[in-house]
Amino acid sequence: MARCDSKVAWMKIVMTTIPFLPRVGGMETVVSILASEFCKLGCQVKVTTATPSNAKDSFCYEVIRQPGKRRLFDLYRWADVYLQHGPSLKFGWPTFFSRKPSFIVHHVWMSESSRFPALTRRLRHSLFRRCRNLCVSEALAKSLPLTCEMIPNPYDAKVFRLQPDLPRVRDLLFVGRLIREKGADLLLEALGFLRARKVHPSTTFVGSGSELSNLKRLVNRLELEDQVAFVGECAGEALAQLMNAHRVLVVPSRWEEPFGIVALEGLACGCVVVASNSGGLREAVGRCGCLFERDSPESLADCLDELLNDKTKIAAARSHSAQHLERFTPDRIAERYLALFRKDVTMDTQ
């Protein structure tokens, strides 16, 4: 781990996020990883969130849950850097009262829908103007009507890693919520096309959601019972072991993913990734897999058929993984954030 200079060592960072642990999700994971890395680099870190928890927090940083207005403003005054994950007037309003270095990290596509009243839209745009705006992918940056600097999301490199002692005994793996947007049904339909070609890859679905019953009915209709297993929710070390037991991770999202941390996790565990060719997934996958036409089970089936029947293509994709993943390690991403903070923070180094 690189040692930080004196300016960073005494930097006080407040990170805000609506969702946080113990909830499970991409932003929750990213905030937790970055907060831990900032601490390792010598910074003082406090995370404030709207997410409650019944358990006692045991992080290397302080977590303030559901703070009142006075507490939030005190945190803002304490900080050298105010880092907001996701634009939120709930946590962003203190920036209207001071010019303290403040940043907004945009994790999802921006929508100017009618659900926001006119006054709220104006306040949000004012918030954007008062902060430096960051994005987690080039695709997201290009979609926003803002000047953004891109810093991608990190993945947990300690948990998601190669485990050579685990044999890769299964073919395909899906990890995600079982909802229509994530496209689990597209993978099942692709398996139906492959079955017609006499290709029968074993497939594991990790996750839960409202579509589970419909997906099981689709398995029966397509006569895939001998190939498909639904194993429920899984995370952390147990998920890493599952990934190490599979050859290909499939990310068939209908929704254009702004980034795609699960793709990085799969790559780090030795999977080749097959993903929809839209949004930030292109950047997350790089040269380490195959992209198919979004919302097309036929295109997905073609991608899988090509990979499963040509071991040299799997080997070629895996050969790029180590170099690709270097860009997304927690220490590398944390250093990129701190390099930005150094430009804006004037600190007493005595």
C-alpha positions as CSV (number, residue, x, y, z in Angstrom):
1,M,0.0,0.0,0.0
2,A,1.4,3.4,-1.0
3,R,2.1,5.8,1.8
4,C,0.3,9.1,1.6
5,D,1.8,12.6,2.1
6,S,1.1,14.8,5.1
7,K,-1.8,16.6,3.4
8,V,-3.7,13.4,2.8
9,A,-2.8,11.9,6.1
10,W,-4.7,14.6,8.0
11,M,-7.5,14.9,5.5
12,K,-11.0,14.7,7.0
13,I,-13.5,13.2,4.6
14,V,-17.3,13.0,5.0
15,M,-19.0,10.6,2.6
16,T,-22.8,10.7,2.2
17,T,-25.0,8.0,0.7
18,I,-28.7,7.3,0.9
19,P,-28.2,3.5,0.7
20,F,-25.5,1.8,2.8
21,L,-24.8,-1.5,4.6
22,P,-26.4,-3.7,5.7
23,R,-28.3,-3.2,2.5
24,V,-26.8,-5.0,-0.4
25,G,-26.1,-3.2,-3.7
26,G,-23.5,-1.6,-5.9
27,M,-23.4,1.8,-4.2
28,E,-23.3,0.3,-0.8
29,T,-20.3,-1.8,-1.8
30,V,-18.4,1.1,-3.4
31,V,-18.9,3.5,-0.4
32,S,-17.7,0.8,2.0
33,I,-14.6,0.0,-0.1
34,L,-13.6,3.6,-0.5
35,A,-14.2,4.5,3.1
36,S,-11.9,1.6,4.2
37,E,-9.2,2.6,1.7
38,F,-9.2,6.2,2.7
39,C,-8.7,5.1,6.3
40,K,-5.8,2.9,5.3
41,L,-4.2,5.9,3.6
42,G,-4.4,7.8,6.8
43,C,-7.5,9.9,6.3
44,Q,-10.2,10.5,8.9
45,V,-13.5,9.3,7.5
46,K,-17.1,9.5,8.5
47,V,-20.0,8.0,6.5
48,T,-23.5,9.4,6.9
49,T,-26.5,7.5,5.5
50,A,-30.2,7.4,5.4
51,T,-30.1,3.6,5.9
52,P,-30.9,2.4,9.5
53,S,-29.4,-0.7,11.1
54,N,-30.3,-2.8,14.1
55,A,-26.8,-4.1,14.5
56,K,-23.8,-2.3,16.0
57,D,-21.5,-0.9,13.4
58,S,-17.9,-2.2,13.5
59,F,-16.1,-0.4,10.7
60,C,-12.7,1.4,10.8
61,Y,-14.6,4.6,10.2
62,E,-17.6,6.2,12.0
63,V,-21.1,5.7,10.5
64,I,-23.8,8.3,11.3
65,R,-27.2,7.0,10.4
66,Q,-30.2,9.2,9.7
67,P,-28.6,12.4,11.1
68,G,-30.7,15.5,11.9
69,K,-30.0,18.8,10.2
70,R,-27.8,20.1,13.0
71,R,-25.7,17.0,13.1
72,L,-25.3,17.0,9.3
73,F,-24.2,20.6,9.2
74,D,-21.7,19.9,12.0
75,L,-20.3,17.1,9.9
76,Y,-20.0,19.3,6.9
77,R,-18.2,22.0,8.9
78,W,-15.8,19.3,10.3
79,A,-14.9,17.9,6.9
80,D,-12.1,19.0,4.6
81,V,-13.8,17.2,1.8
82,Y,-17.6,16.6,1.4
83,L,-18.0,13.6,-0.9
84,Q,-21.7,12.8,-1.9
85,H,-22.4,9.5,-3.5
86,G,-25.5,10.2,-5.6
87,P,-27.0,13.7,-5.9
88,S,-29.3,14.3,-2.9
89,L,-30.8,17.5,-1.5
90,K,-31.2,15.6,1.8
91,F,-27.4,15.4,2.2
92,G,-26.4,18.1,-0.3
93,W,-28.0,21.2,1.2
94,P,-25.1,22.2,3.5
95,T,-23.1,23.1,0.3
96,F,-25.4,26.0,-0.3
97,F,-23.9,27.7,2.8
98,S,-20.2,27.4,2.1
99,R,-17.7,26.9,-0.6
100,K,-16.0,23.9,1.1
101,P,-14.6,21.4,-1.5
102,S,-17.6,19.3,-2.4
103,F,-18.0,16.5,-4.9
104,I,-20.9,14.5,-6.3
105,V,-20.3,11.0,-7.6
106,H,-23.0,10.1,-10.2
107,H,-23.7,6.3,-10.1
108,V,-26.9,6.2,-12.2
109,W,-28.5,7.8,-15.2
110,M,-30.0,11.2,-14.6
111,S,-33.8,11.5,-15.3
112,E,-35.6,14.9,-15.4
113,S,-38.9,13.2,-14.9
114,S,-42.1,14.9,-13.7
115,R,-41.7,13.2,-10.3
116,F,-39.4,16.1,-9.4
117,P,-41.2,19.4,-8.9
118,A,-39.8,22.5,-10.8
119,L,-38.3,23.9,-7.6
120,T,-36.6,20.6,-6.8
121,R,-35.1,20.4,-10.3
122,R,-33.7,24.0,-9.9
123,L,-32.2,23.2,-6.6
124,R,-30.6,20.0,-7.9
125,H,-29.0,21.9,-10.8
126,S,-27.8,24.5,-8.4
127,L,-26.3,21.7,-6.3
128,F,-24.5,20.4,-9.4
129,R,-23.0,23.8,-10.1
130,R,-21.7,24.2,-6.6
131,C,-19.9,20.8,-6.6
132,R,-17.4,19.0,-8.8
133,N,-19.2,16.2,-10.6
134,L,-17.7,12.8,-11.0
135,C,-19.0,9.7,-12.9
136,V,-18.3,6.0,-12.6
137,S,-18.1,5.3,-16.4
138,E,-17.5,7.1,-19.6
139,A,-20.9,6.0,-20.8
140,L,-22.6,7.7,-17.9
141,A,-20.4,10.9,-18.3
142,K,-21.5,11.2,-21.9
143,S,-25.2,11.0,-20.9
144,L,-25.2,13.7,-18.3
145,P,-25.7,17.5,-19.1
146,L,-22.7,18.2,-16.9
147,T,-19.0,18.5,-17.0
148,C,-17.9,15.3,-15.3
149,E,-14.6,13.6,-14.5
150,M,-14.6,9.8,-14.7
151,I,-13.4,7.6,-11.9
152,P,-14.6,4.0,-12.2
153,N,-15.9,1.9,-9.3
154,P,-13.5,-0.4,-7.4
155,Y,-14.1,-4.1,-6.6
156,D,-13.2,-5.9,-3.4
157,A,-9.9,-7.4,-4.4
158,K,-9.4,-9.2,-1.1
159,V,-12.6,-11.2,-1.4
160,F,-12.9,-11.7,-5.2
161,R,-9.7,-13.4,-6.3
162,L,-8.5,-16.6,-7.9
163,Q,-8.7,-19.7,-5.8
164,P,-6.8,-22.3,-7.8
165,D,-7.7,-25.2,-5.5
166,L,-11.4,-24.9,-6.5
167,P,-12.2,-26.9,-9.6
168,R,-14.4,-25.2,-12.3
169,V,-17.1,-27.8,-12.4
170,R,-19.9,-25.7,-13.8
171,D,-20.4,-23.6,-16.9
172,L,-22.5,-20.5,-16.6
173,L,-23.3,-18.2,-13.6
174,F,-25.8,-15.4,-13.2
175,V,-25.6,-13.1,-10.2
176,G,-28.2,-10.4,-9.5
177,R,-31.7,-9.6,-8.5
178,L,-34.3,-11.7,-10.2
179,I,-36.2,-8.9,-11.7
180,R,-37.0,-8.2,-15.4
181,E,-34.4,-5.5,-15.8
182,K,-31.6,-7.9,-14.9
183,G,-32.5,-10.2,-17.8
184,A,-32.3,-13.7,-16.1
185,D,-35.1,-14.8,-18.4
186,L,-33.0,-13.8,-21.4
187,L,-30.3,-16.3,-20.2
188,L,-32.9,-19.0,-19.9
189,E,-34.2,-18.3,-23.4
190,A,-30.6,-18.5,-24.7
191,L,-30.3,-21.9,-23.0
192,G,-33.3,-23.0,-25.0
193,F,-31.7,-22.0,-28.2
194,L,-28.5,-23.8,-27.2
195,R,-30.5,-26.9,-26.3
196,A,-31.8,-27.0,-29.8
197,R,-28.2,-27.0,-31.0
198,K,-27.4,-29.9,-28.6
199,V,-25.4,-27.6,-26.3
200,H,-26.3,-28.1,-22.6
201,P,-24.3,-25.9,-20.3
202,S,-24.9,-26.2,-16.5
203,T,-26.2,-22.9,-15.2
204,T,-26.5,-21.4,-11.7
205,F,-28.7,-18.5,-10.7
206,V,-27.6,-16.5,-7.6
207,G,-30.1,-14.0,-6.3
208,S,-33.7,-13.5,-5.3
209,G,-36.5,-11.3,-6.5
210,S,-40.1,-11.0,-7.8
211,E,-39.4,-13.0,-11.0
212,L,-38.3,-16.2,-9.3
213,S,-41.7,-18.0,-9.9
214,N,-41.9,-16.9,-13.5
215,L,-38.3,-18.0,-14.1
216,K,-38.9,-21.5,-12.6
217,R,-42.0,-21.8,-14.9
218,L,-39.8,-20.9,-17.9
219,V,-37.3,-23.5,-16.9
220,N,-40.1,-26.1,-17.0
221,R,-41.4,-24.9,-20.3
222,L,-38.0,-25.0,-21.9
223,E,-37.2,-28.4,-20.3
224,L,-34.0,-27.1,-18.6
225,E,-34.5,-28.7,-15.2
226,D,-31.4,-30.9,-15.7
227,Q,-29.2,-27.9,-16.3
228,V,-30.4,-25.0,-14.1
229,A,-30.1,-24.5,-10.4
230,F,-31.4,-21.6,-8.3
231,V,-29.4,-21.2,-5.1
232,G,-30.8,-18.0,-3.6
233,E,-28.8,-15.0,-2.3
234,C,-25.1,-15.3,-1.8
235,A,-22.4,-12.7,-1.0
236,G,-18.8,-12.2,0.1
237,E,-16.5,-15.2,0.3
238,A,-19.3,-17.7,-0.5
239,L,-20.0,-15.8,-3.7
240,A,-16.3,-15.7,-4.6
241,Q,-16.1,-19.5,-4.2
242,L,-19.1,-19.9,-6.5
243,M,-17.5,-17.7,-9.1
244,N,-14.3,-19.7,-8.9
245,A,-16.4,-22.9,-9.6
246,H,-17.8,-21.5,-12.9
247,R,-16.3,-20.8,-16.3
248,V,-18.5,-18.0,-17.6
249,L,-20.3,-15.2,-15.8
250,V,-23.3,-13.9,-17.7
251,V,-24.6,-10.3,-17.2
252,P,-27.7,-10.1,-19.5
253,S,-29.2,-6.9,-18.2
254,R,-32.0,-5.3,-20.2
255,W,-31.4,-2.1,-18.2
256,E,-28.3,-0.2,-19.3
257,E,-26.0,-0.7,-16.4
258,P,-24.1,2.5,-15.5
259,F,-21.1,0.4,-14.7
260,G,-21.2,-3.3,-13.5
261,I,-19.1,-4.2,-10.4
262,V,-20.3,-7.8,-10.7
263,A,-18.4,-8.1,-14.0
264,L,-15.1,-7.1,-12.2
265,E,-15.8,-9.6,-9.4
266,G,-16.3,-12.4,-11.9
267,L,-13.2,-11.5,-13.8
268,A,-11.1,-11.4,-10.6
269,C,-12.4,-15.0,-9.8
270,G,-11.3,-16.3,-13.2
271,C,-14.6,-16.2,-15.1
272,V,-14.9,-15.0,-18.7
273,V,-17.8,-12.4,-18.8
274,V,-20.6,-12.3,-21.3
275,A,-22.6,-9.1,-21.0
276,S,-25.0,-6.8,-22.7
277,N,-23.3,-4.4,-25.1
278,S,-24.7,-1.2,-23.6
279,G,-24.1,1.3,-20.8
280,G,-21.0,0.9,-18.6
281,L,-20.7,-2.8,-19.0
282,R,-18.4,-2.4,-22.0
283,E,-15.9,-0.6,-19.8
284,A,-16.2,-3.1,-17.0
285,V,-15.7,-6.1,-19.3
286,G,-13.0,-4.6,-21.6
287,R,-11.3,-7.3,-23.6
288,C,-12.0,-10.0,-21.0
289,G,-15.2,-11.4,-22.5
290,C,-17.9,-11.2,-25.1
291,L,-20.6,-8.6,-25.6
292,F,-24.0,-9.5,-27.1
293,E,-26.9,-7.4,-28.4
294,R,-28.9,-6.2,-25.5
295,D,-32.3,-7.8,-25.1
296,S,-31.6,-10.5,-27.7
297,P,-31.5,-14.1,-26.4
298,E,-30.4,-15.3,-29.9
299,S,-27.3,-13.0,-29.8
300,L,-26.6,-14.2,-26.2
301,A,-26.9,-17.9,-27.4
302,D,-24.4,-17.2,-30.2
303,C,-21.9,-15.7,-27.8
304,L,-22.2,-18.6,-25.4
305,D,-22.0,-21.2,-28.1
306,E,-18.8,-19.7,-29.4
307,L,-17.1,-19.5,-26.0
308,L,-18.2,-22.9,-24.8
309,N,-17.1,-24.7,-28.0
310,D,-13.7,-22.9,-28.3
311,K,-11.4,-23.2,-25.3
312,T,-8.9,-20.9,-26.9
313,K,-11.3,-18.0,-26.9
314,I,-11.8,-18.5,-23.1
315,A,-8.1,-18.6,-22.6
316,A,-7.6,-15.5,-24.7
317,A,-10.2,-13.6,-22.7
318,R,-8.7,-14.6,-19.4
319,S,-5.2,-13.5,-20.5
320,H,-6.3,-9.9,-20.4
321,S,-7.9,-10.0,-17.0
322,A,-5.0,-9.2,-14.7
323,Q,-4.0,-6.1,-16.6
324,H,-7.6,-5.0,-16.9
325,L,-8.3,-5.4,-13.2
326,E,-5.3,-3.3,-12.2
327,R,-7.4,-0.2,-13.1
328,F,-10.1,-1.1,-10.6
329,T,-8.3,-2.1,-7.4
330,P,-9.4,-0.3,-4.2
331,D,-6.0,1.3,-3.6
332,R,-5.8,2.6,-7.2
333,I,-9.3,4.1,-7.2
334,A,-8.8,5.6,-3.7
335,E,-5.6,7.3,-4.9
336,R,-7.4,8.8,-7.8
337,Y,-10.0,10.3,-5.5
338,L,-7.3,11.7,-3.2
339,A,-5.4,13.2,-6.2
340,L,-8.5,15.2,-6.9
341,F,-9.0,16.2,-3.3
342,R,-5.4,17.4,-3.1
343,K,-6.1,20.0,-5.8
344,D,-9.0,21.5,-3.9
345,V,-7.9,21.3,-0.3
346,T,-5.5,23.7,1.3
347,M,-4.4,22.3,4.6
348,D,-2.1,23.2,7.5
349,T,0.8,20.7,7.3
350,Q,2.5,21.8,10.5
